[in-house]
Amino acid sequence: MALCSRDNRSPTFDVCDASPTVLHHREGGVVSPSIIYHEEDLKDDKEALLGSYHASKSYGSINEGSGDPPEEARTYRSRFWILIVFTLMNLVLSVEWAMFGPISESMQAAFPGWDATIVTLTINGGIIAYIVAFIPVCWAVQHFGLRACLLSTFGLATAGTALRCITSTTPAFTILCQVCGVAVGLAAPMMLAGPAMIANEWFPVQERTTAMAVMLGSHQFGGIASYLEPLIVRQPGPGFPNVAIQHDVMRLTYIGAGLAAILLVAALVYFPSKPPSPPSVTSCQERFTILPALKVLIKNKKFILILVSYGIFAGPPLVWLTVIDYSLLPLGFHQEKAMWVGVSALMVSSLLPVVVGRLNDLLRGHTKTLLLVLMMTTTVFFFWFLLLSYGVLPVTDWQVYVTAVGSLSFSLSTLPLFMEMAIDLVYPSPELLVTAVMIAADNVTGMVFLFLFHIPDSLHLWTTYTLTLCSSITIVPLVAVSFPTTRMTIDTD
C-alpha cells in the first residue's frame, strides 16, 4: 500500500513494491522516476494511515490541513540541552544493562551461582523486555507525546536501578538484578529508538545524522564506564574476601541509581516534546500511525532486506561487547587485563559512529557506499580475531587489541547509517517506530547469540566464527540493491 499527499507540502512516497504509478521528480537537473504511489489506494487509505498524530503536533502557525507552506525552519540552542540529558541517560542505562559482564570473575566469587549463565540471563532479560515493549512504547509516544513517555522511561529506569541497592543477600540480590534488567529493557525502546525521533524534531538536516550518532554512540560510550568497573570492584585473590567484593558491587549499584535519579530531575526541569518551530521541512510532515505504519514496513521488501541484514550484522557484536571477557580469557586476558581491551574498544566505537555520522551529513547521497566499506572492514577484523582464537596466528597483545577494537568499532559505526537508510526508505513512517523495529531485530539476534552460552563450552570458541559469519554474509544482498533517499531529497531541495 502506498500513498501521496495532494497538498503542496506533503511529498509522495515509495512504500511498497507492487506495481506502482511513477511520478518523476527533478534531482540535480536530472529527472528520475523514484517517487511512486498507488492512485487507487490514495482516497481510502490516506486518512487511516496518517491518523491524528501530527494533527496535534502543530508548530506555531503551521496549519497541517490547509496546504499552506510551513513557516521557516528554525533551530534553538536548547536542542543541545536535550541532546546532553538524553545522551547521559542512555549512557547510564548502557552501564546498568551490561554491568555484570566486565566483573564476571568477581560476581562468581562473591555471589554463589553467578556464572556465565546468570550473567547472560540478566542481560537477556533486558533484551526480551525490549522486544515485548517496543510497539506499545511507539504507540504511547504518538498518543501521549515525547515528554510524558520520556519522563516515564526515566522514572522506570531510576526505580529499576534503585531495586538493586536493597540487599546483597542471595538469592534476593539475584532476583532483584533480574527485575532491574527487565526494567532497563522496558526503558530501552525510548532510549535506543528515540535518537532518530529527537534528531528529526530538534536538529536541522545538516546535523541530523550527527545528533543521532551522538545519542546512539552514548550507548557504546556507557560500556566504557562498565569496563572501568574493575577499578571499583576488586578481582578475587589473596587478601580480598568475598564480603569485601560484595561491598564493592553494592557501591557500584548505588552510583548507578544516583546518576539515574539526577538525570530524571534534569528531564523534569526541561525536556519538551518538540521545539516551538520545526528545524526542517520533513520534521513537520505528517506521519503514519503505528499499526498502519507496521503494515507499510512489512510490505516494503527493501526495508525487510535492510532489517534482516542489520539484525544479523549488528546484533551479535552488540551483545558480544558485554561478555567479551569470555572470549579474551582463552587468549590469556583475565578480568583486569580484559578491562582495557573493552575500554579501548568502547572508546573508539563510541566516537567512530559520530565521525561516520558527520561524514554522512557532509557527503549526503553516499550512505550505502560508506556502509558497505565499513561492513567489509568489520569482516576483516573479525576474521583476524578468528585466526588468533584458533591458534592459526601467534597470540600477541597488540593483535588482540587491534582486532577486538577494530571489529567492534567498525561494526557499531554502521548503526546510524543503517538507521538513516531505513528511515529514508519508508518515509513518512514514524522515525521512532522504524528505529525501534530495527533495534528489535538486533535484539532478537543478540538474544539468540547469548542463549548459545548455555551450551557447555569452557573456551566459547564458537563466538569468533559466528561473528565472522554474521558480518560477512550480510554484505552480499546489500550490494545489488539501490535505496531511495526521499526524506533527504525533500529537505535539501
N, C-alpha and C positions, 0 to 999 in steps of 0.2 A: 504494500500500500504506500502511496506517496501523495504529496500534496504540494501546492504552491499557494502563495498569497496573491490576491489581486490588487492589493493596495501598493502604493509606490514605496513603502518602507520595507516590506517583507520580501525576502528572496524566495526563489524556487529551490527545491532540494531534491537530491538523489537519495531516496530512502529504500529502494528495493531494486531487485534485479530482473523483474518481469519485463515484458515488452513495454517500453516507455514511449511517451511522446517527447521529442527532443526540442529543447529551446536552446538557441545559441546565445552566448554572451561574448563580449569582447575582452580579451586579456592581452595586454602588451601589443595591441594593434592587430592581433590575430583572432579570428572568430573560431571558437572551439565549442563543440557540442557536449558540454559537461554538466549542464543543469537540466535535469529531466524530471518528469512527473506524469501522473495519470489524470487526464482531464475528467474521466468518468468517476474517479474517486473524490474529486475536489469538493463537490457540492455536499455529499453525505458525510464525509469524514473530517473535514476541517474543524468544525465546531467541537466534535467529540475529542479530537486529538489535542487541541490547544486548551480546552477547558478554561478554567478561571485563574490559572497561576499568575500570568502576567497582567491579567485584568486588575489584580490587587497590587501589582508591583509597579506602580507608577513612579516615574522620576519627575518630580516637579510638574512642569507644564505638559509633559508628554501625554497625548491622548491616544491610547492604544487602538481604539477602534475608528479613529477619524480618518486615517490615511494621511494625516499631516506629517511632514518630516519631523524627526525628533530634534530637540534642542541641541546646541553644540556640545560635543563631548568635553567633559571636564575631568580633571583629576584633583585629588585632595591629599595633603600631606598626612592626614590621619590614616591613609592606607598603609603607612609604614608601621603605625601602632598595631593595626590589625594584623599585619604580617608578623610582627615580633611576638605578640601574645599567642597567636595560633602556632607559630613555629616552635616556641618554647614548650607549649603543652604537648605538641607532637613529639618533641624530644623526650620529655619526661615519660610519656606513655610508652615510648620505644624502650626506655630503660626498664620500666616496670614489666613489660611483656617478656623481655629476654633476660631478666635479672639473674636467673639461676644457672644458665649455661656457662658463663665465664668463671663461676666459682663452684663448678660441679664437684671437684675433689673436696672442697671444704664442706659442701652440703652433705655429701655422702658420709663424711666423718662425724659431723655434728648432729645430723638428724637421721635416725635409723630408717632405712628403706629408701633413702633418696639416691637412687641410681639413675642411669640414663633413661629408664622407662618413666620414672616420676617427672624428671626434668622436661622431657619431651611432651609428656601428657599435660603439664602445666602450660606449656607454650601452645599445644594443640587445642586446649580449652578455649583460648582466645580466638584461634582461627575458626573453630566451629561456631562460636558465638557470633563472629562477624558474618559468616555465611547465612546464619539464621536471621540476622538483624538488618542486613543492608537494604533490602527493599522496603521494609517498614520505616527505616530512617529516611530514605529518599522521599517516601510519601509524606512523612511528618514535616520535612523541610518545606515542601511545596505548600502544605496546608497551614502550618503554624509559623513559618518564617525561620530564617537562619539564626537569629539571635536566641529565640526560645529553645531551639534544638541544640545550639552550641552550649548554652548555659546548662541544659540538662546533661549534655555529654560531659562537660567539665565537672559537674556535681557528681555524676556517676563514677567518674574516674577518681575523684577525691575520696568518695566513700569506699570504693574498692581497695585503694591503696592503704586506707586507714585500717581496714579489717586485718591486714597482716601484722599490724602493730599490737594486736590484743594480747597474744601469747606466743611463747616459743616452745610450748609443750606439744609434743606429738601424741596422738595424730591430729589434734586440733589445729596446730600450725599448718600441717599439710592440707587439711580441708579448707582452711581459710585462704591459703595460697591458690587453691584450685578455684575458689569463689572469686578471688581477686582477678585471676586470669580470665574468667568469664566476663567480669565487669569491664576489664580493659578491652576485651573483644567486642562487647556491646558498644563501647565508646569508639571503637576503631572505624566504623563506616563514616562517621562525621570527620574524624581526624585524617583518614587516608584518602577518602574520596572528596572531602571538602576543598582541598587546594585548587582544583580546577574551577570550581564554582566561585571561590573567593577571588581568584586571579581574574576571572571573567567579569565579576561585579565591580572590582575596585581598581584594576590596572589597565592601562591602555595597551593596544596591540603590540607595541614595540617593547613592552615589559612583561607581557602576559606569560610566556613560557618561562622566562627567568624567575618570576614570582612563584609560579607553580613548582619549578625545580627547587627553589629555596625551601618551600614548605615540605615537599616530598623528601628532599635531601636531609631535612632535620630528623626524619625517622632513622636514617642511617647514622646521622651525627649522634643521636642518642645512644647508639651502640658503642660509641667511643667511651661514653661515661660508664656503660655497663662493663666494658672490658677493662676499665680502671678500678673496678670493684675489688680486685685483689690488693689494692693499696689500703683498703678499709678492712676487708675480710682476709684474715691470715690463712695461709696454706697449712694443712695439717703437718705436724712434725714435732720433734722433741721440744718440750717447753711450751707447747701450745695445746692446752687441754681442750676437750670438746666444748665445755661450757663457755670458755673464752671465745671460741669461734661462733657459738650461738649468739653471744652478746654482740659480736661484730655484725652478724647478719641482721639482728634486730635494729641496730643503729642504722643500717642501710635502709631498712623499711621506713624508719622514722623520717629520714631525709626525703625519700620519695613522696611520702604523704604530705610533708610540709610544703614541698615545692608545688605539688598539685593544688593545695589549698590556696597558696599565694596567687597562682595564675587564675584560679576561679574568681578571686576577689578582683583581679585586674580586668577580667572579662565583664564582671558585673558593673565596674566603673564605666567602661566604654567598649562596646562591640555591637554596633548597629547591624541590621541585616544588609543594608546597602547604603551607598552614598546618596546625597541629595540629587545629583545628576550622574548620568552614565558615563563611563570612560571611553566607550566605543559604540559603534552602530549596533553590533550584534549583541552587546550586553543588554540592550533594551528590547530586543526582538522577543516575540512570543516563543514559548517552549511547549513541547508536548507534555501532557500529564503522564503519570508514571506507567499505568498499565498499557495504554496505547503505545507509549514510547518503547516499552519492552517488546511489543509485537513488531515494531519497526526494527529494533535491533536484531531480533530473531530472524526476520525475513531478509536482512541485508547480508548476502553471502560474503562480501568483503570484510564486513565487521566481524563475522564469525571466524574468518581466517585470521584476522588480527588478534581476536580474543584468544583463540587456541594457541597461536604462536607465542603470544605474550605470556599466557599461563604456563606453558611448558618451559619457555626460556627463562622467565624471571622467578617463578615460584620456588624451585629448589635452591638457587643461590641465596634468596632472601632468608629462608629458614636455616640453611647451612651456616649462615653467618652467626646464628645464635648457638650452634652446637659444634663450631669448628674445632673446639678442643679435642673432640673425639677423633678427628682426622689428623690432627697435629701430634697427638701423643705417640702413635707408632713411629713418627719421624724424630722422636727424641725431644719434643717440645712439651714440657709439663706446664701446669697452670700458670705459673708466674712468667714463664718464657712465652707461652702462647698468648698471654695477655697483650704483649707488644705487637704480635702479628695481627691480632684483632684490632688493636688501636690504630695501627698503621693502615690496615685495610679500610676501616671505617672513616678515618680522617680523609683519605683520598676519595673514597666512594661517596662521601657527603659533599665534597667540594666539586668533584668532576661533573655531577649532574647539573650543577649551577653553571659551570663553564659551557657544557654542552647546550643547556637551555639558552644561554646568552648567544652562543654561536648560531643556534637555530633561529633566534629572533633577528639576528643580523643578516643571515643568509636564507631568508624566507623562500620557500619553494623547493628546498633541497633536503627536506626532513627524511625521506626514505633513503636517500644515498648515505646520509650521515648515520642513520640507524643501522644499515647493513654493514658499514665499516666497523662500527662498534661491536656488532654481533660476531663478526668474523674474528676480531681481535680477542674477544672473550673466549672463543673456542680455542684459539692458540694457547692462551694462558692455562685453561683448564686441562688441555692435553699435556702440557708441560708438567703440571702438578700430578697428573695421572702417571707419567713416566717416573716421577720421583717416588710416588707411593708404592709402585710395584717394583722398585729397585732397578729399573732399566737405566736410570741415571743415578750417579752417586749423590747422596743427600748432603747438601751444604746449606748453612743458614741463609745465605743470601738468595739462593734459588727458592727456598721455601717462602721467604718474604716476598720476592718478586712475583712468584706465581699466585700466591694467595691474594696479595694486594691487587695485582693486575686483573685477575679473573673476576674478583668481586667488584672492583671499581668500575670496570668497563661494562659488566652486566647491569649494575644498578644505574649507570649513567643513561641507559636506554629508556628508563621509566618515563621521563617527561616527553620523550619523542613518541613512544607508543601511545601515551595518553592524548597528545596533540593530534596525531593521525586519526585515532578513533573518534575523537570529538568532532573533528572536521568532517569525517566520513558520514556521520549520522546526524549532523546539524539539521534541525534545531532540537534534537533530543537534549534533555537537561544534562549539563556538564556533570552534576553530582551523580546522576544515575549512570552515565556512561563510565565514569571513573570507578564508581562502586562495583559495577559489573566486571570491569577489567581486574580490579583488585580481588574480587571474589574468585576469578579464575586462578590467580597466582596463589590464593589461599587454599584452593582445592588441591592443586598440585603440591603445594608445600605441605599440606596435611598428609597426603599420601607418602611424601618423602619422609616425614617424621615418623609415621607409623611403621616404616620399614626398620626403624631402630628397635622394634620389638622382636625382630628376628635375631636370635643369638649370633653374635659376630663380634669378638673382642676387638678386632682391628678396624672394623667398619670400612673395609676397602671398597665396598660396593658404592660408597658415596662418590668416589672420584670418577668412575666410569659413567655413573648416572648423570653427573653434572656435565661431563664432556658430551655425552649423547644428547642431552636436552638442549645444550647450546648450539649444537651443530645441525640437528635435523630441522630446526625451525627457520633456518636461513633460506632454504631452497624455495618453499612456497611463496615467500615474500618477494623474491627476485623478479618473478614473471608477472606480478600484478601491479597495476597502477592505482593510485589512490587520489581522489579529488581533494581539493583544498577550499571547499565552499566558504567556510567562515572567514578564513584569512583573506580570500579574494574580495568578499564584501567589505571587510574592514579597510583593506588597503586601497580599494577603488573609491 
